């Protein structure tokens, strides 16, 4: 929920280039996350991929949910990192 900018203020605005977390991090998130928008098995194949944010949404409470260009699924902010 907005690790850097707070709730309802995207850490990765539309157009930002991000990297999907590592395979290990995605598997850990998938195993422990029990709330909305769980990662799907097919999303694990995109670990480490770099893509542009094409959409940002918010779950009730401020959790940031992202759509990435060329990569299917909904991505939680904690599954993404900035590309420097």
JOTAZI-V489393 format. One record per helix or strand. SS is the DSSP state (hx for helix, st for strand). FROM is the first residue (numbers start at 1). TO is the last residue. Records with the same first field share a line. If there is no record, write none. Layout:
BEGIN
SS = FROM-TO / FROM-TO
END
This chain:
BEGIN
st = 17-20 / 50-58 / 64-68 / 71-76 / 80-82
hx = 23-32 / 41-46 / 77-79
END
